[in-house]
Amino acid sequence: MIIVNLDVMMARRKMSLNELSEHVGITVANLSILKTGKAKAVRFSTLDAICHALDCTPGDILEFRPEAE
């Protein structure tokens, strides 16, 4: 399972969803879908823009957790 820690990084950088949306150039609605983990995919260009805006790496935002069997 992939966990999205976008809200954690935004809190650490004291950045709102609206501010991140302006920096990244995608809608608040699309960022919200990503933030809640409901996105099925994310473009590398979007991930790159988010990492640049939050001064972080993809590993700070995305985390893999094996599902319990």
C-alpha positions as CSV (number, residue, x, y, z in Angstrom):
1,M,0.0,0.0,0.0
2,I,1.3,3.5,-0.9
3,I,0.7,6.1,1.8
4,V,0.7,9.8,0.8
5,N,2.3,12.1,3.5
6,L,1.6,15.3,1.6
7,D,-0.2,16.8,4.6
8,V,2.7,16.1,6.8
9,M,5.2,17.9,4.5
10,M,2.8,20.8,4.1
11,A,2.5,21.2,7.9
12,R,6.3,21.0,8.3
13,R,6.7,23.8,5.7
14,K,3.7,25.7,7.0
15,M,2.1,25.8,3.6
16,S,-1.6,25.6,2.9
17,L,-3.2,23.7,0.1
18,N,-4.0,26.9,-1.7
19,E,-0.4,28.1,-1.5
20,L,0.9,24.7,-2.8
21,S,-1.6,24.8,-5.6
22,E,-0.3,28.2,-6.7
23,H,3.3,27.0,-6.6
24,V,2.7,23.7,-8.4
25,G,0.1,24.9,-10.9
26,I,-2.6,22.3,-10.3
27,T,-6.0,22.8,-8.8
28,V,-6.8,22.6,-5.1
29,A,-9.2,19.8,-6.0
30,N,-6.6,17.7,-7.6
31,L,-4.1,18.3,-4.8
32,S,-6.8,17.3,-2.3
33,I,-7.4,14.0,-4.1
34,L,-3.6,13.3,-3.9
35,K,-3.4,14.4,-0.3
36,T,-6.2,12.1,0.8
37,G,-4.6,9.1,-1.0
38,K,-7.5,8.8,-3.5
39,A,-5.4,9.4,-6.5
40,K,-4.7,6.4,-8.8
41,A,-1.6,7.9,-10.3
42,V,0.7,11.0,-10.1
43,R,2.7,12.4,-12.9
44,F,6.5,12.7,-12.4
45,S,6.2,16.4,-13.4
46,T,3.6,17.0,-10.7
47,L,5.7,15.1,-8.1
48,D,8.8,17.1,-9.2
49,A,6.9,20.4,-8.8
50,I,5.5,19.4,-5.4
51,C,9.0,18.4,-4.2
52,H,10.5,21.6,-5.5
53,A,7.7,23.7,-3.7
54,L,8.1,21.8,-0.4
55,D,11.9,21.4,-0.6
56,C,11.7,17.7,-0.1
57,T,12.2,14.4,-1.9
58,P,9.5,12.0,-3.3
59,G,10.3,9.6,-0.4
60,D,9.2,12.4,2.0
61,I,5.8,12.4,0.4
62,L,5.2,8.8,-0.7
63,E,5.7,5.8,1.6
64,F,5.3,2.1,1.0
65,R,3.7,-0.1,3.7
66,P,3.2,-3.8,3.0
67,E,-0.4,-4.8,3.5
68,A,-1.1,-7.3,6.3
69,E,-1.8,-10.8,4.9
